[in-house]
Structure formats: C-alpha cells, structure tokens
Amino acid sequence: MSKTLGSILGTFYGPITGFAVDGSKGALKGVANAAAALSGPATFAVYVGAAIIGSLQKSERPQQAETSTKPPSSSRALCMGAMEMIAGTMTNCSRSIVRARCTGEMTAMNLIVQPRAGGAYLLTDTACYRQDGKVVDFRSKVLAVVAQRRFSVAIATTGMAMQQDHLRRHLAGTRAITAAAFFASYPAIFRHVEAELIDAGVPERCGSGHMSAVLALYDHETDTVSGYGISNDRSLFTTAPMAKPYQPYSLQPLRKYLTRYAGTPILPGTDMSDPQQWSPSRDSAALIEAQRADDFGLAPNTYPAVGGQAVLTTVDASGVRQRTVVAWADRLGRPIRRGPMRGVLARGRAALREAVMPRLPTLVLG
C-alpha cells in the first residue's frame, strides 16, 4: 500500500524535485507532470487517473499471485472500475469528433408481447459500434412516449444510431393524442427521419443506411397491450411470423420479434407470449446472452455486436420502466470481448455499469 501511495504522489512532483529524487529520469518525469498540469484540468485528471490505475494494477498483481482464490472486495472493484471508466471517458474525448461524424450502428432489439400478463417488453443492449466492430458509445436504445391517461409506448431502434435523436424531435411536434392517431402518423415520421439522415450523409459515413424499430404499447383507454415493427427494407422481419411478406415503411403488428444474426435458433418451440413459458424477469438474461454469443455481419467480416448492458423495458398499466438485467465489461474504442470477466478492473467496470442505469429518454405528449 505504501508503494501504491508513493507512486500516486509521485505524479505531482516537478522537474527540480524529480532530478533530486531520480536524476535525469526524475527530471523528465517532472517535466511531464508539469506539462499535464498546465494543459488544463481535464488533461491533468486523465493523467492522474492513469497513474492511479497503473499503481493499483501494480499493487494488485502480487496480491493476486499470493491469494489467487480470494476475489478482491466489491468496494475495491467498484472503485477501480469507476476510476478506469472516468479516465477512459476523458481520454476518449477526442472520440466525440468520431461520434459527431458517425454514432455507429445498434443491434440487439427484442419485442415480446404478453396480453395475458398485461405487459409488452423490449430487451435491448446499450453498445453502439462501427463497421469494424469497435464500440463508440453506450446509450439507451429506447425512447419512451407517454400521452397521459391515453397511452404509453416504448420505441426501440436499431441500425443508424442517430435516428433516435431525430425521431424524438419529430414526435415532439405531433398532435397525436390517441394511440390510433399516433400509429397512423408514425410511418410518415419514420420516412422523414430517414430522409434527414440521408441528407446529412449518415449512411455513407457509417457504412449502412439500415434503420428499423419495434414499438411496445399499452393503451390506457382500452386496457390492452400490443406490439409493432417498422423498417426501411425487407431484411428485418424475415424471421417474424407474418401472413404475407413485409412491405418496407409499413407498421406491422407483432407479438414477438427477436434479433437474430447467423440464423441461430433462439428458444425454439417456446411460446414467449405465454408468461408461464417465458418470464421477462427470469429469462431475459439467457436470451440476450445467447444473442451476444452470436456474431453480426457477413462472413468473413463478423464480430460480436451486443454489449454494454442488457436493459429490460416494461410497458404496462403503470407506464414505462426499465431495469438492467446483465452488465458486461465492454470498453469504448475496443471491440466487444466475449467470455468470463477476468481481473479486478473488468469486474469493477461491470459492477459500475450495472449500478448506473442508462437514462431513458422520455417524451410527454399533451
């Protein structure tokens, strides 16, 4: 512990003190310290954070070697995860430029409607990624729209991540105050959002012009739940049970939609509309873990694309609410890595991500 504190405090000395402590090496270290301090508080915070993390990692290794079967304390893991996420977020400030150009693609999007239980459910992740599989952002993929005492709807989007921001702006101007009017206006709004993204050059920058959404609705006037899907091409709903082929830009009633990648069967033979066969609280984690285990893309350019957190959104008579069902130790600027979380830092990142719920964007109509 004393060595750890010494390494952390060593971050703050200047070139003169550094020369006295460690000769030319210390002087160079002191110059680096001074440069970081003069570069502003944000840069210096990243600099100090990296030093703290490095010191904690060094002090952790002998302890793990001596007591390899003893897991680190949860408070230590959470603390270290918090420090790394803060330093990582600040270090990645330059990636905000990348996000401005391309906020990435979004993947996991599941809809399950259970009329007998009086609820409709969305199961999504929070990772947005580029075409090379690297994570560029963690954010909610769900937008809640509430018309007081009339209807509550949660909209999960996939494809171009920027569509949610445009969608919210368009919906804010709608005069639809009933569920029927809302859904009648939604296809036109969907087309407007696509046109704006195309005009902004998003498909060319992000490598894909695909966009789609599923909607979970509770109608307070009829006390019923329902689900719908919409897409700008035919690829999304090829696996959903339909009486006839899907027509792009049409709002399709759905009882179930599950994200599938390589055609891997997910829960075959299970009637997910039956709460006795599939429970959101009990079975959501297993479902999205199966989707995370599959790859996205076309061979040979495939990669994991489900990450960050798995978030369950429930829409029922009480409104729209969310909870985290799984949290992973994925990192900004890196591809998603599957497998067990090893090391105190990975467990700390996952613990912090599980504790910090992503903000649910909510739009109140009327």
N, C-alpha and C positions, 0 to 999 in steps of 0.2 A: 504493500500500500504506500509506503514511504517513497519507493521508486516511482510509483504512478504519480503521486503528488509532485515529486521533483520534476518529472517530465512535463507535467501540465504547467507548473510555474515557470519552467524553462522557456516557455513560449513567449514570455513577456519581457525578457531582458534585451538590452540594446547592444550595439556593436562594441562599445568600450567594455561593458561588463562581460560580454561574450568572449572578448580577447583575453581578459583576465582569467576567465574560467577554463577556456579550452583553446587558447591560442587562435590561429587563423581560422580554424573550423568554427569556433565560437563566435568570432567576429563576423563571418559570413552569415551565420545563423541570426546574429543580432541585426544585421542589415535587412535580412528577410523579414524579421519581426517588425522592424520599423517601417518597412515598405508596406506591409499588410495593414499596419495601424493607420498610416497616412492615406491609404486607399479608400478609407471610409468604413463606417460601422458594419455594413453588410459583408464586405470582403473580410474584415478582421474577424467577424463572428464565424464565418466559414472556416477561416484559418485556425482559429482557436478550437472550433468544434472538431476539425480533422485531427488536431493534436491530441485532444481529449480521447477521441475514439481510438486513435493509434495507441495511446498509452494504456487504455483499458484493455485493448486487444492483447498487448504485450504482457500485461499483468495477468491476463486470463489464461494464457497458454500453459504455464507451469501448473496452475491450479487444476486445469482440466486433465493434465497428464497424471497428476497425483491422485485425483479423485474423479476418474473418468465416469463413474457410475452415479455421481452426485450431480443432479441438474442445478444450474445457477438459480438463485432466488428469483421469484417473479418480479419483484421490485427492481432488481438489478437489470433483468432482461428488458423490462419496460423502459427503464431509464436510458439504457444503451440504445434501444431501438428508437426512442424519442430523439436522442442526440443525433443519431445517424440520419434519421428522416429529416430533421431540421437542417443539418449540414448539407444533406443531399439535395433538399429542395432549394436551398440558397445557391448551392453550386450550380444547380441546373437552371438558374435564372436566364441564362443565355438561350435555353431551350424554348423560352416563351416566344422567341422570334420564329422558331420552327413551328410552334403551335399556331402562331398567327398565320403562317402560310398553310399549314395542314394540321388539323387537330386529330387526324388519324381515323381509323376505322373502329367500329364497335361490333361485337359478336353476340355473346350469349343473350338470348331473348326468348323466354318461355312464357306461355299463357296456359293456364288451367282454369276452367270454369266449373264450379260445383254448385248447381242450383239447389240441391238438397241441403247443402250446408249454408246456403245464402251468401256465398263469397266467390269472388274471382281473384286469381292470384297471378302475379308476374314474378318471375325468377330471373334475375339479371346479374352480370358482373359489373365491375367498375373500371376495368382497364381499357384504354384506347391505345391503339398501336399503329405503326406504319407498315408499309408493304414488306419491309424487311423483318417484321416481327418484333421490333423494339417498342417498348411501352413509352408513350409520350405524355400520358396524363392518366389520372384516376379521377373519375367523376360519376355522378349519378346519371344513369341512362333512362331515368323515368321522370316524366313530368305529370304532376297531379293537377287536375282541373276540377274545381268544385263550384257548382251553382247551388247556393244554399237552399235546402229543403226541396230541391228538384232532382239533382243527380250528382254523382261523384264518379270521375273517370281517371284512370292512371294510364299513361301512354308510354310504352317502352319503344325505343328506337334502335335501329341497327343500320350499319352502313356508314355513310358520311356523318361524322360526329357533330358537325356544325349545324345539322338540321334542327336540333332541339332549340337552339337559341332563336332561330328564325321562326320556328313553329310557335314558340311562346309569344313572340311579338304579334304574329298574325291572329292567334287565338284571343289575345287581349282586346282586339278590336271587334270581335264577333258579337252579334246581338242575339246569338242562340241561347235562349233561357230554358229550353226544354231539351231532354235527351234526343228526341226525334229531330229537332231543328239542328242540334249540334252535329249529329251524324250526317245529316243531309248536307251540311256545309263543309264537312271535313275533307272530302276528296278534292274540292276546289282549292282549299287551303294547302293541301299536300302538294298539288301541282305548282302553286305559287312559290312554295318553299324550294322545290326542285329547280324552278326557273331561276330563282335568285342565286342559288349555289352554282348553277351552270354559268350564269353571267359573271360571277365572281371568279370563275376558273378553278373551282374547287376540284372537280373530277380530274383535271389534268395534273394538278399539283399533288393530289392524294392517291392517284393511280386507280381510282374506282368512282363510278357515278351511281353506284347502287344505294338505294335508300328504301327503308321499309319500317313498318311499325305494327305493333299489336296493342289493342286497347281493351282494358278491363273496366266494365261499367256496373255501377249499382244505380238503378232508377228508383228514387225515393217515392215517386208518385205511384208507381206500380208495384213496389217492393220486389223487384226482380233483378237478377244478375245476368250479364251477357258478355260476350267477347267478340272482337272483330280484328281483322287484319287488312293491311293495305301495303302495296309495293309498287315500284315503278317498272318492274319486269316480272316475268313468269317464274323466275328461279326460286323464289322464297317459299311458296306454298305448294310445291310439287309433292311433298310428303304428307300434307294435311288432307284429311278425308273430305272430299268435295264431290258434289253430284256432276259437275262439269268443270273443264279446265279454267283456271283462274284468269281473269281479264285484268291487266295492269290498270292501276289507278281506281279500281273499284273497291268498295268497302265490303269485305267478305265476312259473314257471320262465322264464328269459330267457337267450338267448345274446347279445343286443345291445339296448341302449336308448340312444338319442341324444336329447338335449334339442333340441326344435325350437320355433321361435317363430311365424313367419308362414308356416309350411308350406314354407319354403325347403328344397329337396332338399340333403342333405349326403352327399357321396361316393356318388352313385347308382351301382349296379352293382358296388360293392366288397364282397367277402366279407370282412368285418372279423374273422371267426373264423379266417381263414387268415393266419398270420403272414407268408406270402410277399406277400400283397396289402396288408396293413396292419400296420405295425410301431409299437408304442407309443412307442418311443424316437425314431423317425423322423417319425411322422405326427401325434402328439398336438397339437403346436403349431398345425399347419394346421387341424385340426379345431376347436379351441376359438376360434381367431381367426375362423373362419367363423361361429361362433355369436355371438361378440362383435359382429360386423358386422351382425347382425340385431337387430331391435327386439323388446322384450317388451311385452305389454299389448294392448289393443284400440284400434284407430284411433278418434278422433284422438289418444288419450292413450297414445302409445307412447314408449319410451325405451330406451337401451342398458342392459343389466342383467347383463352378465358383466364382472367386474373384479377388481382386486387382484392376484392371482396365479392362474395355471393350475397345478394340482397333479396329478401322476400318482401314483396309489396302485396298487401291485402286490401281489397276494396269490398266493403260490405255496408251494412246499415249505419255503422258508426263513422264511415268516411274512408279515408285513405291513410294507411300507416305502414311503416317499414321496420324491418329488423335485419341485422347481419346474421347469416347462418354459417358462413365459413369465411375465414380471413387467411390470405396467403402472404408470403414474404417477398412478393414481386417488387422490382425496383424500377424507377424512372430511368430511361435511356438504355435499358438492357432487355434482352429477350426474356420471356416467361420461362422459368425453370421448374419443371415438374419434379416430384419426388418428395421425400420427407424433409422437413426443415431441420437443418443441422447447424449447430452453433448458437451462441447466445444472441448474436446480432439478428439472425433470421427469426428466432423466436420473439425477440423484442419488437421487430418490425410488425410481425403478425399480431402480437398482443396489442400494440398501439392501434393498428388498423381495425382490429375488432372492437376496441374501446371507442374509437372515434367514428361515429355514424356519418356517412356522406349526407350532405344537405339535400333534402328533397325539394326541388323547385315546385312551388305551388302557385297556381293562378286561380283567383276567386272571381267568378263572373256574377254580374248582377248585384 
